[in-house]
């Protein structure tokens, strides 16, 4: 089809749609809702993903996590013996890694009470606060910074000193805008002296990293030991989680390999047996996040697909009505020499134009919803260019799919019978 004829076809299609504005708007309503849902929900998922990635980077993007069981594994009450019997980590493991793995710069142990701890100062009491024990390398491994005061020393860790470093929100809950340094707080009734405060860190997946308190890891065993009925992967007395960081980001993979080699030797694992531990990075948490959100996206796309299907059926119905109403017009065009291809193209262009217009309105509506959600709620949103392109292309494809049968029906009408149609 040459360009003048194609332009004429578009002109006829536009006039036909404009002549039945109300019917056309009702036909594309399903397309608008479907595309707007896709754009709005995908922007929400993208916003959470970007926020998650930024939070991960702010937590220390090169952190290496050494665990007994991979995070996110859920066995319910039926824990396999192979996992139940895995050895926990100790500071001897940490020292061996630092001595034998040159690509590892530092290791921070991590230990926390089995039950939540509330912190008190005079007549104020926080809600349950995440209290954890670690060592002086924690700020290096996890990218934390001190806003004021200092961190506890190796000597304080060794003599199990009752000192604490507070998160910004914990300090605000207890002291308001006052300087907390030197004051005595109580963790589950146990007195601790505040020696430092972290700079604000932010939130991640509902976890507030400013609502924390850090103490020497040796103190956790002293005051908050795990009970006998704690899950098998929970660190008992003398047991720890270990977090490490490589000498440089480029040596991250090499550091992981060296850590695994050291632990395999310490655990006497033969070459034909797999690791009885996991060494992972932040990429594993991104994979876990994508797995969790993947189901949400699938359900969202299914709902949007149903809406687009309903909209497509509406477009097909409208186009069949249009073919019936314009039977004499089709007969007249064929009588003066219009080929079948021209008739088919005209009705197909009308269907595609209708759904593409619905897709464009849906994109604008979905983007507007995303902007409003971001402006008036704490939920992050981000409208990605690929979602806009996909929305427009998919709506056009709906027009092709559901408009093809009416267009074929119009192109196959007999001109004599069409001219006789009343």
C-alpha positions in Angstrom: 0.0 0.0 0.0 1.5 3.4 -1.1 1.8 6.3 1.3 -1.2 8.4 0.0 -3.5 5.5 0.3 -2.2 4.7 3.8 -2.8 8.3 4.9 -6.3 8.2 3.4 -7.0 5.0 5.3 -5.9 6.7 8.6 -8.1 9.7 7.8 -11.1 7.5 7.2 -10.4 5.5 10.4 -10.1 8.7 12.4 -13.4 10.1 11.1 -15.2 6.8 11.8 -14.0 6.8 15.4 -14.8 10.5 15.9 -18.3 9.9 14.6 -19.0 7.5 17.4 -17.1 9.1 20.3 -19.1 7.6 23.2 -19.0 4.1 21.8 -15.3 4.4 21.1 -14.6 5.7 24.7 -16.6 2.8 26.2 -14.7 0.3 24.0 -11.3 1.5 25.1 -12.2 1.7 28.8 -11.0 -1.8 29.4 -7.7 -1.1 27.6 -7.2 2.1 29.7 -7.8 0.3 33.0 -5.6 -2.7 32.0 -2.6 -0.5 30.9 -3.0 1.9 33.8 -2.9 -1.1 36.2 0.2 -2.4 34.6 2.0 1.0 34.6 0.9 1.8 38.2 1.8 -1.6 39.7 5.1 -2.0 37.7 6.1 1.5 38.8 5.5 0.5 42.4 7.5 -2.7 42.1 10.3 -0.8 40.3 10.3 1.9 43.1 10.6 -0.7 45.8 13.4 -2.4 43.8 15.4 0.8 43.4 14.8 1.6 47.0 16.0 -1.9 48.0 19.1 -1.6 45.9 19.9 1.8 47.3 19.4 0.5 50.8 21.6 -2.5 50.1 24.4 -0.2 48.8 24.1 2.0 51.8 24.4 -1.0 54.1 27.8 -1.9 52.5 27.5 -3.3 49.1 30.6 -5.5 49.4 29.6 -7.3 52.6 30.1 -11.1 52.5 27.7 -13.0 54.7 28.8 -16.4 56.2 25.9 -18.4 57.4 24.9 -21.9 58.3 21.7 -21.8 56.2 20.9 -19.6 53.2 18.6 -16.7 54.1 15.0 -17.1 52.9 14.9 -20.9 53.3 11.7 -22.0 55.1 11.3 -25.5 56.4 8.5 -24.9 58.8 8.8 -27.4 61.6 10.4 -30.1 59.5 14.1 -29.2 59.4 16.3 -31.8 57.6 18.9 -33.4 59.8 21.6 -32.4 57.3 20.9 -28.7 58.1 20.1 -29.2 61.8 23.5 -30.7 62.4 25.5 -28.1 60.7 28.2 -26.5 62.8 28.0 -23.0 63.9 30.7 -20.4 63.6 33.0 -19.1 66.3 35.6 -16.4 66.7 38.2 -19.1 66.0 36.8 -19.4 62.5 36.9 -15.6 62.1 40.6 -15.5 63.2 41.5 -18.4 60.9 39.9 -16.6 57.9 41.7 -13.4 58.7 45.0 -15.3 58.9 44.6 -17.5 55.9 42.5 -15.5 53.5 44.6 -12.5 52.3 41.7 -11.1 50.2 39.6 -10.6 53.4 40.1 -7.2 55.0 38.0 -7.6 58.1 35.4 -9.8 59.8 32.6 -8.7 62.2 30.8 -11.2 64.3 27.1 -10.7 64.7 25.0 -12.0 67.7 21.7 -10.8 69.0 19.3 -11.8 71.9 16.7 -14.4 71.1 13.9 -12.2 72.3 13.4 -8.5 71.6 14.9 -6.0 74.1 13.3 -2.8 75.3 15.7 0.1 76.3 15.0 2.5 79.1 16.3 5.8 80.2 14.8 7.4 83.3 11.1 7.4 82.7 11.3 6.6 79.0 11.1 3.2 77.5 11.5 2.3 73.8 9.4 -0.3 72.0 11.2 -3.5 71.1 14.6 -2.5 69.7 17.0 -4.6 67.6 20.0 -5.0 69.9 23.0 -6.9 68.5 26.5 -7.7 69.5 29.5 -7.3 67.3 33.1 -6.0 67.3 35.1 -2.9 66.4 35.1 -3.8 62.7 31.3 -3.7 62.2 31.3 -0.1 60.9 33.9 -1.1 58.3 32.1 -4.3 57.2 28.6 -2.7 57.0 29.4 0.8 56.0 28.1 2.4 59.2 29.4 5.8 60.4 29.5 7.4 63.8 27.7 10.7 64.1 29.2 11.3 67.6 31.2 9.6 70.2 33.3 6.5 69.6 33.0 2.8 69.1 33.9 0.1 71.7 37.4 -1.2 71.6 38.9 -4.7 71.5 39.8 -4.4 75.2 36.2 -3.5 76.0 35.0 -6.5 74.0 37.5 -8.8 75.8 36.5 -7.7 79.3 32.7 -7.7 78.3 32.2 -4.0 79.1 28.6 -2.7 79.4 28.9 0.0 76.6 26.5 0.7 73.8 26.3 2.6 70.5 22.8 3.8 69.6 21.0 4.3 66.3 19.6 7.8 65.6 16.0 6.8 66.2 16.8 5.0 69.4 18.7 8.0 70.7 15.8 10.3 69.8 13.3 8.1 71.5 15.3 8.2 74.7 17.0 11.5 74.7 15.2 13.7 72.2 17.8 16.2 70.9 20.1 15.9 73.9 23.6 14.5 73.8 23.4 10.8 75.0 27.1 10.3 75.5 28.0 9.2 79.0 24.4 8.6 80.1 23.4 5.2 81.5 20.6 3.3 79.8 19.0 0.0 80.6 18.8 -2.9 78.2 16.2 -5.3 79.6 17.0 -3.9 83.0 20.8 -4.2 82.6 22.7 -0.8 82.8 24.9 0.2 79.8 26.9 3.4 79.2 26.2 5.2 75.9 29.6 5.9 74.2 28.5 6.6 70.6 25.7 7.2 68.0 25.4 6.1 64.4 24.6 8.5 61.6 21.1 7.9 60.2 21.0 4.8 58.0 17.4 4.4 56.9 14.9 1.6 56.4 14.9 -1.6 54.4 11.9 -4.0 53.8 10.3 -2.7 57.0 13.4 -2.9 59.1 14.5 0.4 60.7 18.3 0.4 60.8 18.2 3.6 63.0 16.2 1.8 65.7 19.1 -0.2 67.0 21.6 -0.5 69.8 25.0 -2.2 69.4 27.0 -3.8 72.2 30.1 -6.0 72.4 29.3 -9.5 71.1 30.7 -11.0 74.3 28.0 -9.1 76.3 25.2 -10.9 74.6 26.3 -14.3 75.9 26.7 -12.7 79.3 23.2 -11.2 79.7 21.1 -12.5 76.8 22.0 -16.2 76.1 19.9 -18.2 73.7 17.4 -20.6 75.4 17.7 -24.4 75.0 14.6 -24.5 72.7 16.0 -21.9 70.2 16.0 -23.0 66.6 19.1 -25.0 65.5 20.4 -22.2 63.3 20.2 -19.6 66.1 23.7 -18.9 67.6 24.0 -20.4 71.1 26.6 -19.5 73.7 30.0 -19.0 72.0 28.4 -19.3 68.5 28.2 -16.4 66.0 27.1 -15.2 62.6 30.1 -13.8 60.6 30.1 -10.9 58.2 33.3 -10.1 56.2 34.5 -7.5 53.7 37.1 -7.9 50.9 40.3 -5.8 50.6 38.7 -4.2 47.6 35.5 -4.7 45.6 37.5 -6.3 42.8 38.6 -9.1 45.2 35.1 -9.9 46.4 34.8 -13.2 44.5 38.4 -14.2 45.5 37.6 -13.4 49.1 34.5 -15.7 49.0 36.6 -18.5 47.5 39.3 -18.1 50.1 36.7 -18.1 52.9 35.1 -21.3 51.6 38.6 -23.0 51.3 39.5 -22.1 54.9 36.2 -23.3 56.3 36.2 -26.5 54.3 39.7 -27.3 55.7 38.6 -26.4 59.3 35.6 -28.7 58.9 37.5 -31.5 57.3 35.2 -31.6 54.3 36.5 -34.0 51.5 36.4 -32.7 47.9 33.4 -34.9 47.0 31.2 -33.3 49.7 29.3 -30.0 49.4 29.7 -27.1 51.8 27.9 -27.4 55.0 27.6 -23.6 55.2 26.9 -20.7 52.8 29.0 -17.7 51.8 26.8 -15.1 50.0 26.8 -11.4 49.1 24.1 -8.8 48.7 23.3 -10.3 45.3 21.7 -13.2 47.1 19.4 -10.8 48.9 18.5 -9.2 45.6 17.7 -12.6 44.2 15.6 -13.4 47.2 13.8 -10.0 46.8 13.1 -10.7 43.1 11.8 -14.1 44.0 9.3 -12.6 46.5 8.2 -9.9 44.2 8.1 -12.2 41.2 4.8 -13.8 42.4 3.3 -10.3 43.0 4.2 -9.2 39.5 2.8 -12.4 38.0 -0.6 -11.9 39.8 -0.6 -8.2 38.8 0.0 -9.0 35.2 -2.7 -11.7 35.3 -5.2 -9.2 36.6 -4.1 -6.6 34.0 -4.3 -9.3 31.3 -7.9 -10.1 32.2 -8.8 -6.4 31.9 -7.0 -6.1 28.6 -8.9 -9.3 27.4 -12.2 -7.8 28.4 -11.2 -4.6 26.6 -10.2 -6.5 23.5 -13.5 -8.3 23.4 -15.2 -4.9 23.7 -13.1 -3.6 20.8 -14.0 -6.7 18.7 -17.7 -6.2 19.5 -17.6 -2.5 18.5 -15.8 -3.3 15.3 -18.3 -6.0 14.3 -21.1 -3.4 14.9 -19.2 -0.9 12.8 -18.9 -3.5 10.0 -22.6 -4.1 10.1 -23.5 -0.3 10.2 -21.1 0.5 7.3 -22.0 -2.5 5.0 -23.3 -0.2 2.3 -20.2 2.0 2.5 -18.0 -1.1 2.1 -20.1 -2.2 -0.9 -19.8 1.2 -2.5 -16.0 1.3 -2.0 -15.7 -2.2 -3.5 -17.9 -1.2 -6.4 -15.6 1.7 -7.3 -12.6 -0.5 -7.2 -11.3 -0.6 -3.6 -9.3 -3.8 -3.1 -9.9 -6.2 -0.2 -6.6 -5.2 1.3 -7.7 -1.6 1.5 -10.9 -2.5 3.4 -9.1 -4.9 5.7 -6.4 -2.3 6.4 -9.0 0.4 7.2 -10.8 -1.6 9.8 -7.6 -3.0 11.2 -6.2 0.6 11.6 -9.4 1.6 13.3 -9.1 -1.2 15.9 -5.3 -0.5 16.4 -5.9 3.2 16.7 -8.7 2.6 19.3 -6.6 0.3 21.5 -3.4 2.4 21.0 -5.3 5.5 22.2 -6.6 3.5 25.1 -3.0 2.4 25.8 -1.7 6.0 25.7 -4.4 7.2 28.1 -3.7 4.2 30.3 0.0 5.1 30.4 -0.7 8.7 31.3 -3.2 7.6 34.0 -0.9 4.9 35.4 2.0 7.4 35.5 -0.2 10.0 37.2 -1.2 7.5 39.8 2.5 6.6 40.4 3.4 10.3 40.8 0.5 10.9 43.3 1.4 7.8 45.3 5.0 8.9 45.6 4.0 12.5 46.5 1.4 11.6 49.1 2.6 8.4 50.6 5.9 6.8 51.8 5.7 4.2 49.0 8.4 4.6 46.4 7.5 4.5 42.7 9.4 4.7 39.5 7.9 4.7 35.9 10.5 2.9 33.8 10.6 3.6 30.0 10.3 -0.1 29.2 7.0 -0.4 31.0 5.6 2.5 28.9 6.8 0.9 25.7 5.5 -2.5 26.6 2.1 -1.0 27.6 1.8 0.8 24.3 2.9 -2.1 22.2 0.7 -4.6 24.0 -2.3 -2.4 23.6 -1.6 -2.1 19.9 -1.2 -5.9 19.7 -4.6 -6.3 21.4 -6.0 -4.1 18.6 -4.4 -6.3 15.9 -5.6 -9.5 17.5 -9.2 -8.5 18.3 -9.6 -6.3 15.2 -8.4 -8.9 12.7 -11.6 -10.9 12.5 -13.9 -7.9 12.0 -11.5 -6.5 9.4 -11.4 -9.8 7.6 -15.2 -10.0 7.7 -15.5 -6.5 6.2 -13.0 -7.3 3.4 -14.9 -10.5 2.4 -18.3 -8.8 2.0 -19.7 -9.3 -1.5 -20.2 -5.8 -3.1 -23.6 -6.6 -4.6 -25.0 -8.0 -1.4 -23.4 -5.1 0.5 -25.1 -2.5 -1.7 -28.5 -4.2 -1.2 -28.1 -4.1 2.6 -30.6 -2.0 4.5 
